[in-house]
């Protein structure tokens, strides 16, 4: 999960690792929701273009 925050949120590598466990839990939940949202948008785009 720390790589996803680095890749998509431009967090420095140890920024996620240094969070408390409670904050990591929240960050993971938000990242999972963002990934679901992106997947849904991709499906909508494919449907719109007949893919």
PAKOL-748546 format. One record per atom (N, C-alpha, C, CB): residue number from 1; residue in three letters; atom name; x, y, z. Coordinates in nm, 2 decimals, m for minus. Each point is the difference from the previous one (the first is absolute). Glycine has a CB too. Layout:
// residues N
atom num=NUM | residuo=ALA | atomo=CA | xx=X | yy=Y | zz=Z
...
// end
This chain:
// residues 51
atom num=1 | residuo=UNK | atomo=N | xx=0.08 | yy=m0.12 | zz=0.00
atom num=1 | residuo=UNK | atomo=CA | xx=m0.08 | yy=0.12 | zz=0.00
atom num=1 | residuo=UNK | atomo=C | xx=0.09 | yy=0.13 | zz=0.00
atom num=1 | residuo=UNK | atomo=CB | xx=m0.18 | yy=m0.13 | zz=0.12
atom num=2 | residuo=UNK | atomo=N | xx=0.29 | yy=0.12 | zz=m0.06
atom num=2 | residuo=UNK | atomo=CA | xx=0.09 | yy=0.12 | zz=0.01
atom num=2 | residuo=UNK | atomo=C | xx=0.04 | yy=0.03 | zz=m0.15
atom num=2 | residuo=UNK | atomo=CB | xx=0.08 | yy=m0.06 | zz=0.23
atom num=3 | residuo=UNK | atomo=N | xx=m0.06 | yy=m0.03 | zz=m0.31
atom num=3 | residuo=UNK | atomo=CA | xx=0.04 | yy=0.03 | zz=m0.14
atom num=3 | residuo=UNK | atomo=C | xx=m0.11 | yy=0.07 | zz=m0.07
atom num=3 | residuo=UNK | atomo=CB | xx=0.14 | yy=m0.20 | zz=m0.01
atom num=4 | residuo=UNK | atomo=N | xx=m0.27 | yy=0.17 | zz=0.03
atom num=4 | residuo=UNK | atomo=CA | xx=m0.11 | yy=0.06 | zz=m0.06
atom num=4 | residuo=UNK | atomo=C | xx=m0.01 | yy=0.15 | zz=0.04
atom num=4 | residuo=UNK | atomo=CB | xx=m0.12 | yy=m0.22 | zz=m0.01
atom num=5 | residuo=UNK | atomo=N | xx=0.15 | yy=0.25 | zz=0.14
atom num=5 | residuo=UNK | atomo=CA | xx=0.00 | yy=0.13 | zz=0.05
atom num=5 | residuo=UNK | atomo=C | xx=0.12 | yy=0.08 | zz=m0.07
atom num=5 | residuo=UNK | atomo=CB | xx=m0.11 | yy=m0.07 | zz=0.22
atom num=6 | residuo=UNK | atomo=N | xx=0.22 | yy=0.01 | zz=m0.23
atom num=6 | residuo=UNK | atomo=CA | xx=0.11 | yy=0.06 | zz=m0.07
atom num=6 | residuo=UNK | atomo=C | xx=m0.03 | yy=0.03 | zz=m0.15
atom num=6 | residuo=UNK | atomo=CB | xx=0.16 | yy=m0.12 | zz=0.16
atom num=7 | residuo=UNK | atomo=N | xx=m0.22 | yy=0.02 | zz=m0.22
atom num=7 | residuo=UNK | atomo=CA | xx=m0.03 | yy=0.01 | zz=m0.15
atom num=7 | residuo=UNK | atomo=C | xx=m0.11 | yy=0.10 | zz=m0.03
atom num=7 | residuo=UNK | atomo=CB | xx=0.07 | yy=m0.24 | zz=m0.02
atom num=8 | residuo=UNK | atomo=N | xx=m0.18 | yy=0.23 | zz=0.10
atom num=8 | residuo=UNK | atomo=CA | xx=m0.12 | yy=0.08 | zz=m0.04
atom num=8 | residuo=UNK | atomo=C | xx=m0.01 | yy=0.13 | zz=0.08
atom num=8 | residuo=UNK | atomo=CB | xx=m0.11 | yy=m0.21 | zz=m0.06
atom num=9 | residuo=UNK | atomo=N | xx=0.17 | yy=0.22 | zz=0.18
atom num=9 | residuo=UNK | atomo=CA | xx=m0.01 | yy=0.12 | zz=0.08
atom num=9 | residuo=UNK | atomo=C | xx=0.13 | yy=0.07 | zz=0.02
atom num=9 | residuo=UNK | atomo=CB | xx=m0.19 | yy=m0.12 | zz=0.12
atom num=10 | residuo=UNK | atomo=N | xx=0.29 | yy=0.07 | zz=m0.18
atom num=10 | residuo=UNK | atomo=CA | xx=0.13 | yy=0.07 | zz=0.02
atom num=10 | residuo=UNK | atomo=C | xx=0.05 | yy=0.01 | zz=0.14
atom num=10 | residuo=UNK | atomo=CB | xx=m0.05 | yy=0.13 | zz=m0.21
atom num=11 | residuo=UNK | atomo=N | xx=0.02 | yy=m0.23 | zz=0.29
atom num=11 | residuo=UNK | atomo=CA | xx=0.05 | yy=0.00 | zz=0.14
atom num=11 | residuo=UNK | atomo=C | xx=0.14 | yy=m0.05 | zz=m0.01
atom num=11 | residuo=UNK | atomo=CB | xx=m0.23 | yy=m0.04 | zz=0.10
atom num=12 | residuo=UNK | atomo=N | xx=0.32 | yy=0.09 | zz=m0.02
atom num=12 | residuo=UNK | atomo=CA | xx=0.14 | yy=m0.05 | zz=0.01
atom num=12 | residuo=UNK | atomo=C | xx=m0.01 | yy=m0.15 | zz=0.06
atom num=12 | residuo=UNK | atomo=CB | xx=0.10 | yy=0.24 | zz=0.03
atom num=13 | residuo=UNK | atomo=N | xx=0.00 | yy=m0.32 | zz=m0.07
atom num=13 | residuo=UNK | atomo=CA | xx=m0.01 | yy=m0.14 | zz=0.03
atom num=13 | residuo=UNK | atomo=C | xx=m0.03 | yy=m0.03 | zz=0.15
atom num=13 | residuo=UNK | atomo=CB | xx=0.16 | yy=m0.04 | zz=m0.19
atom num=14 | residuo=UNK | atomo=N | xx=m0.09 | yy=0.11 | zz=0.28
atom num=14 | residuo=UNK | atomo=CA | xx=m0.02 | yy=m0.03 | zz=0.14
atom num=14 | residuo=UNK | atomo=C | xx=m0.12 | yy=0.07 | zz=0.07
atom num=14 | residuo=UNK | atomo=CB | xx=0.25 | yy=m0.04 | zz=0.01
atom num=15 | residuo=UNK | atomo=N | xx=m0.31 | yy=0.13 | zz=m0.09
atom num=15 | residuo=UNK | atomo=CA | xx=m0.11 | yy=0.08 | zz=0.06
atom num=15 | residuo=UNK | atomo=C | xx=m0.12 | yy=m0.10 | zz=0.05
atom num=15 | residuo=UNK | atomo=CB | xx=0.06 | yy=0.19 | zz=m0.16
atom num=16 | residuo=UNK | atomo=N | xx=m0.09 | yy=m0.28 | zz=0.07
atom num=16 | residuo=UNK | atomo=CA | xx=m0.11 | yy=m0.10 | zz=0.04
atom num=16 | residuo=UNK | atomo=C | xx=0.05 | yy=m0.09 | zz=0.11
atom num=16 | residuo=UNK | atomo=CB | xx=m0.09 | yy=0.01 | zz=m0.23
atom num=17 | residuo=UNK | atomo=N | xx=0.21 | yy=m0.06 | zz=0.22
atom num=17 | residuo=UNK | atomo=CA | xx=0.06 | yy=m0.09 | zz=0.10
atom num=17 | residuo=UNK | atomo=C | xx=0.00 | yy=0.06 | zz=0.14
atom num=17 | residuo=UNK | atomo=CB | xx=0.13 | yy=m0.11 | zz=m0.18
atom num=18 | residuo=UNK | atomo=N | xx=m0.11 | yy=0.24 | zz=0.19
atom num=18 | residuo=UNK | atomo=CA | xx=0.01 | yy=0.07 | zz=0.13
atom num=18 | residuo=UNK | atomo=C | xx=m0.13 | yy=0.04 | zz=0.06
atom num=18 | residuo=UNK | atomo=CB | xx=0.22 | yy=0.08 | zz=m0.08
atom num=19 | residuo=UNK | atomo=N | xx=m0.33 | yy=m0.11 | zz=0.01
atom num=19 | residuo=UNK | atomo=CA | xx=m0.13 | yy=0.03 | zz=0.06
atom num=19 | residuo=UNK | atomo=C | xx=m0.03 | yy=m0.10 | zz=0.11
atom num=19 | residuo=UNK | atomo=CB | xx=m0.08 | yy=0.10 | zz=m0.22
atom num=20 | residuo=UNK | atomo=N | xx=m0.01 | yy=m0.05 | zz=0.31
atom num=20 | residuo=UNK | atomo=CA | xx=m0.05 | yy=m0.09 | zz=0.11
atom num=20 | residuo=UNK | atomo=C | xx=m0.09 | yy=m0.11 | zz=m0.07
atom num=20 | residuo=UNK | atomo=CB | xx=0.02 | yy=0.18 | zz=0.18
atom num=21 | residuo=UNK | atomo=N | xx=m0.04 | yy=m0.29 | zz=m0.11
atom num=21 | residuo=UNK | atomo=CA | xx=m0.08 | yy=m0.10 | zz=m0.06
atom num=21 | residuo=UNK | atomo=C | xx=m0.14 | yy=0.05 | zz=m0.04
atom num=21 | residuo=UNK | atomo=CB | xx=0.13 | yy=m0.17 | zz=0.13
atom num=22 | residuo=UNK | atomo=N | xx=m0.19 | yy=0.25 | zz=m0.04
atom num=22 | residuo=UNK | atomo=CA | xx=m0.13 | yy=0.06 | zz=m0.02
atom num=22 | residuo=UNK | atomo=C | xx=m0.01 | yy=0.08 | zz=m0.13
atom num=22 | residuo=UNK | atomo=CB | xx=m0.04 | yy=0.00 | zz=0.25
atom num=23 | residuo=UNK | atomo=N | xx=0.14 | yy=0.09 | zz=m0.27
atom num=23 | residuo=UNK | atomo=CA | xx=0.01 | yy=0.08 | zz=m0.12
atom num=23 | residuo=UNK | atomo=C | xx=0.03 | yy=m0.08 | zz=m0.13
atom num=23 | residuo=UNK | atomo=CB | xx=0.08 | yy=0.19 | zz=0.14
atom num=24 | residuo=UNK | atomo=N | xx=m0.01 | yy=m0.30 | zz=m0.12
atom num=24 | residuo=UNK | atomo=CA | xx=0.02 | yy=m0.09 | zz=m0.12
atom num=24 | residuo=UNK | atomo=C | xx=m0.13 | yy=m0.06 | zz=m0.04
atom num=24 | residuo=UNK | atomo=CB | xx=0.24 | yy=m0.05 | zz=0.08
atom num=25 | residuo=UNK | atomo=N | xx=m0.32 | yy=0.01 | zz=0.02
atom num=25 | residuo=UNK | atomo=CA | xx=m0.13 | yy=m0.06 | zz=m0.03
atom num=25 | residuo=UNK | atomo=C | xx=m0.09 | yy=0.09 | zz=m0.08
atom num=25 | residuo=UNK | atomo=CB | xx=0.02 | yy=m0.13 | zz=0.21
atom num=26 | residuo=UNK | atomo=N | xx=m0.02 | yy=0.26 | zz=m0.17
atom num=26 | residuo=UNK | atomo=CA | xx=m0.08 | yy=0.10 | zz=m0.07
atom num=26 | residuo=UNK | atomo=C | xx=0.06 | yy=0.02 | zz=m0.14
atom num=26 | residuo=UNK | atomo=CB | xx=m0.06 | yy=0.11 | zz=0.22
atom num=27 | residuo=UNK | atomo=N | xx=0.19 | yy=m0.10 | zz=m0.23
atom num=27 | residuo=UNK | atomo=CA | xx=0.06 | yy=0.03 | zz=m0.13
atom num=27 | residuo=UNK | atomo=C | xx=m0.02 | yy=m0.12 | zz=m0.10
atom num=27 | residuo=UNK | atomo=CB | xx=0.18 | yy=0.14 | zz=0.11
atom num=28 | residuo=UNK | atomo=N | xx=m0.18 | yy=m0.26 | zz=m0.05
atom num=28 | residuo=UNK | atomo=CA | xx=m0.03 | yy=m0.12 | zz=m0.09
atom num=28 | residuo=UNK | atomo=C | xx=m0.15 | yy=0.00 | zz=m0.04
atom num=28 | residuo=UNK | atomo=CB | xx=0.18 | yy=m0.13 | zz=0.12
atom num=29 | residuo=UNK | atomo=N | xx=m0.27 | yy=0.17 | zz=m0.03
atom num=29 | residuo=UNK | atomo=CA | xx=m0.14 | yy=0.00 | zz=m0.04
atom num=29 | residuo=UNK | atomo=C | xx=m0.02 | yy=0.10 | zz=m0.11
atom num=29 | residuo=UNK | atomo=CB | xx=m0.06 | yy=m0.06 | zz=0.23
atom num=30 | residuo=UNK | atomo=N | xx=0.12 | yy=0.18 | zz=m0.22
atom num=30 | residuo=UNK | atomo=CA | xx=m0.02 | yy=0.10 | zz=m0.10
atom num=30 | residuo=UNK | atomo=C | xx=0.07 | yy=m0.04 | zz=m0.14
atom num=30 | residuo=UNK | atomo=CB | xx=0.00 | yy=0.17 | zz=0.18
atom num=31 | residuo=UNK | atomo=N | xx=0.11 | yy=m0.24 | zz=m0.17
atom num=31 | residuo=UNK | atomo=CA | xx=0.06 | yy=m0.04 | zz=m0.12
atom num=31 | residuo=UNK | atomo=C | xx=m0.08 | yy=m0.11 | zz=m0.07
atom num=31 | residuo=UNK | atomo=CB | xx=0.23 | yy=0.05 | zz=0.10
atom num=32 | residuo=UNK | atomo=N | xx=m0.28 | yy=m0.15 | zz=m0.02
atom num=32 | residuo=UNK | atomo=CA | xx=m0.09 | yy=m0.10 | zz=m0.06
atom num=32 | residuo=UNK | atomo=C | xx=m0.12 | yy=0.06 | zz=m0.07
atom num=32 | residuo=UNK | atomo=CB | xx=0.08 | yy=m0.16 | zz=0.18
atom num=33 | residuo=UNK | atomo=N | xx=m0.14 | yy=0.26 | zz=m0.11
atom num=33 | residuo=UNK | atomo=CA | xx=m0.12 | yy=0.07 | zz=m0.06
atom num=33 | residuo=UNK | atomo=C | xx=0.04 | yy=0.07 | zz=m0.13
atom num=33 | residuo=UNK | atomo=CB | xx=m0.10 | yy=0.03 | zz=0.23
atom num=34 | residuo=UNK | atomo=N | xx=0.22 | yy=0.04 | zz=m0.23
atom num=34 | residuo=UNK | atomo=CA | xx=0.04 | yy=0.06 | zz=m0.12
atom num=34 | residuo=UNK | atomo=C | xx=0.02 | yy=m0.10 | zz=m0.12
atom num=34 | residuo=UNK | atomo=CB | xx=0.11 | yy=0.18 | zz=0.15
atom num=35 | residuo=UNK | atomo=N | xx=m0.05 | yy=m0.29 | zz=m0.12
atom num=35 | residuo=UNK | atomo=CA | xx=0.02 | yy=m0.10 | zz=m0.10
atom num=35 | residuo=UNK | atomo=C | xx=m0.13 | yy=m0.06 | zz=m0.05
atom num=35 | residuo=UNK | atomo=CB | xx=0.22 | yy=m0.06 | zz=0.11
atom num=36 | residuo=UNK | atomo=N | xx=m0.32 | yy=0.05 | zz=m0.02
atom num=36 | residuo=UNK | atomo=CA | xx=m0.13 | yy=m0.05 | zz=m0.05
atom num=36 | residuo=UNK | atomo=C | xx=m0.06 | yy=0.11 | zz=m0.09
atom num=36 | residuo=UNK | atomo=CB | xx=m0.03 | yy=m0.14 | zz=0.21
atom num=37 | residuo=UNK | atomo=N | xx=0.04 | yy=0.27 | zz=m0.17
atom num=37 | residuo=UNK | atomo=CA | xx=m0.05 | yy=0.11 | zz=m0.08
atom num=37 | residuo=UNK | atomo=C | xx=0.06 | yy=0.00 | zz=m0.14
atom num=37 | residuo=UNK | atomo=CB | xx=m0.04 | yy=0.13 | zz=0.21
atom num=38 | residuo=UNK | atomo=N | xx=0.17 | yy=m0.15 | zz=m0.22
atom num=38 | residuo=UNK | atomo=CA | xx=0.08 | yy=0.00 | zz=m0.12
atom num=38 | residuo=UNK | atomo=C | xx=m0.05 | yy=m0.11 | zz=m0.09
atom num=38 | residuo=UNK | atomo=CB | xx=0.20 | yy=0.11 | zz=0.11
atom num=39 | residuo=UNK | atomo=N | xx=m0.22 | yy=m0.23 | zz=m0.05
atom num=39 | residuo=UNK | atomo=CA | xx=m0.04 | yy=m0.12 | zz=m0.07
atom num=39 | residuo=UNK | atomo=C | xx=m0.14 | yy=0.03 | zz=m0.06
atom num=39 | residuo=UNK | atomo=CB | xx=0.14 | yy=m0.15 | zz=0.15
atom num=40 | residuo=UNK | atomo=N | xx=m0.23 | yy=0.21 | zz=m0.08
atom num=40 | residuo=UNK | atomo=CA | xx=m0.13 | yy=0.02 | zz=m0.04
atom num=40 | residuo=UNK | atomo=C | xx=0.00 | yy=0.11 | zz=m0.12
atom num=40 | residuo=UNK | atomo=CB | xx=m0.09 | yy=m0.05 | zz=0.23
atom num=41 | residuo=UNK | atomo=N | xx=0.17 | yy=0.15 | zz=m0.22
atom num=41 | residuo=UNK | atomo=CA | xx=0.01 | yy=0.10 | zz=m0.10
atom num=41 | residuo=UNK | atomo=C | xx=0.06 | yy=m0.07 | zz=m0.13
atom num=41 | residuo=UNK | atomo=CB | xx=0.04 | yy=0.18 | zz=0.17
atom num=42 | residuo=UNK | atomo=N | xx=0.05 | yy=m0.27 | zz=m0.16
atom num=42 | residuo=UNK | atomo=CA | xx=0.06 | yy=m0.07 | zz=m0.11
atom num=42 | residuo=UNK | atomo=C | xx=m0.11 | yy=m0.08 | zz=m0.07
atom num=42 | residuo=UNK | atomo=CB | xx=0.22 | yy=m0.01 | zz=0.11
atom num=43 | residuo=UNK | atomo=N | xx=m0.31 | yy=m0.06 | zz=m0.03
atom num=43 | residuo=UNK | atomo=CA | xx=m0.11 | yy=m0.08 | zz=m0.06
atom num=43 | residuo=UNK | atomo=C | xx=m0.09 | yy=0.09 | zz=m0.07
atom num=43 | residuo=UNK | atomo=CB | xx=0.02 | yy=m0.17 | zz=0.18
atom num=44 | residuo=UNK | atomo=N | xx=m0.05 | yy=0.29 | zz=m0.13
atom num=44 | residuo=UNK | atomo=CA | xx=m0.09 | yy=0.10 | zz=m0.06
atom num=44 | residuo=UNK | atomo=C | xx=0.05 | yy=0.04 | zz=m0.13
atom num=44 | residuo=UNK | atomo=CB | xx=m0.08 | yy=0.07 | zz=0.22
atom num=45 | residuo=UNK | atomo=N | xx=0.21 | yy=m0.04 | zz=m0.23
atom num=45 | residuo=UNK | atomo=CA | xx=0.07 | yy=0.04 | zz=m0.12
atom num=45 | residuo=UNK | atomo=C | xx=m0.01 | yy=m0.11 | zz=m0.11
atom num=45 | residuo=UNK | atomo=CB | xx=0.15 | yy=0.15 | zz=0.14
atom num=46 | residuo=UNK | atomo=N | xx=m0.12 | yy=m0.27 | zz=m0.10
atom num=46 | residuo=UNK | atomo=CA | xx=m0.01 | yy=m0.11 | zz=m0.09
atom num=46 | residuo=UNK | atomo=C | xx=m0.14 | yy=m0.02 | zz=m0.05
atom num=46 | residuo=UNK | atomo=CB | xx=0.18 | yy=m0.11 | zz=0.12
atom num=47 | residuo=UNK | atomo=N | xx=m0.28 | yy=0.12 | zz=m0.04
atom num=47 | residuo=UNK | atomo=CA | xx=m0.14 | yy=m0.01 | zz=m0.04
atom num=47 | residuo=UNK | atomo=C | xx=m0.04 | yy=0.12 | zz=m0.10
atom num=47 | residuo=UNK | atomo=CB | xx=m0.06 | yy=m0.12 | zz=0.22
atom num=48 | residuo=UNK | atomo=N | xx=0.11 | yy=0.24 | zz=m0.19
atom num=48 | residuo=UNK | atomo=CA | xx=m0.03 | yy=0.11 | zz=m0.09
atom num=48 | residuo=UNK | atomo=C | xx=0.06 | yy=m0.01 | zz=m0.14
atom num=48 | residuo=UNK | atomo=CB | xx=m0.01 | yy=0.14 | zz=0.21
atom num=49 | residuo=UNK | atomo=N | xx=0.13 | yy=m0.21 | zz=m0.21
atom num=49 | residuo=UNK | atomo=CA | xx=0.06 | yy=m0.01 | zz=m0.13
atom num=49 | residuo=UNK | atomo=C | xx=m0.01 | yy=m0.14 | zz=m0.06
atom num=49 | residuo=UNK | atomo=CB | xx=0.16 | yy=0.17 | zz=0.08
atom num=50 | residuo=UNK | atomo=N | xx=m0.25 | yy=m0.25 | zz=m0.02
atom num=50 | residuo=UNK | atomo=CA | xx=m0.03 | yy=m0.13 | zz=m0.06
atom num=50 | residuo=UNK | atomo=C | xx=0.11 | yy=m0.11 | zz=0.02
atom num=50 | residuo=UNK | atomo=CB | xx=m0.14 | yy=0.12 | zz=m0.16
atom num=51 | residuo=UNK | atomo=N | xx=0.21 | yy=m0.10 | zz=0.27
atom num=51 | residuo=UNK | atomo=CA | xx=0.11 | yy=m0.09 | zz=0.02
atom num=51 | residuo=UNK | atomo=C | xx=m0.02 | yy=m0.11 | zz=0.09
atom num=51 | residuo=UNK | atomo=CB | xx=0.13 | yy=0.17 | zz=m0.04
// end
